[in-house]
Amino acid sequence: MVAAQEALAMAARTFSIKVLTVNIHKGFTFFNRKFILPELREAVRSVGADVVFLQEVTGSHAKHPDKFDNYPDSPHYEFLADTIWPQFAYGRNAVYTHGDHGNAIMSKFPIVRYENHDVSISGPERRGLLHCELHIPGHKVNVHAICVHLSLTEAHRTKQMDMLCQLVHKAVPVHAPLVVAGDFNDWRHRAHRQLAEGAALHEVFVQAHGHPARTFPARLPLLRLDRIYVRNAIGHAPMVLPSKPWSHLSDHAPLAAEIAL
């Protein structure tokens, strides 16, 4: 009887949020053949996620509105968030002649603060870590969320993951729940050990299945590039979202999971 009461009390204290991560390729299909952001918005909504981690999100583009009839007037993260996610944050990473793109986080919970951290190393690749602090009503400790898009170059990724570990140590309280998700481009699977040793982060698919999920290319996933890492939280029911309609909407297969806090 006592054990049953303790189990009920623990269940009452547990609160789960659903997270989704997807590289949206600036709202275009593979090879930029078609602009499909409106379709993508409906697919993202259908997942029912509380917190969405987005990579390659367009903040602005001066020429695309004249080329595509369905191009939104607002930044893409605002168009995607619309009335579903009242809170959002954008971290501009790449700036070019006609516009910019970066990472974004959309949340159903208040974002009490956010900061974008430039982790670009050298060359044309511009990369960032978007760090948001979320307030969950009824919880004393805020949840921290970091949206990640790392380099294609392994030496750069290693340095960027060191920067990620430093950010966690500096900006995330040791007992706070933390979710780190995004496109790690870690095709050689070097991130798990580095992030576990450097920041006590553990990947939810590795914990559930023994290996990260195959996500790229979305039509026939071979490489395990996208990840969801947690600390002071437990990942449940991680899943790769189905090929239909996602393989038409992104070159990366999206990942979703329930995160118990």
Summary of the structure (lengths in Angstrom):
residues: 261
radius of gyration: 18.0
end to end distance: 25.6
largest distance: 68.1
contacts: 878
relative contact order: 0.16
helix: 30%
strand: 35%
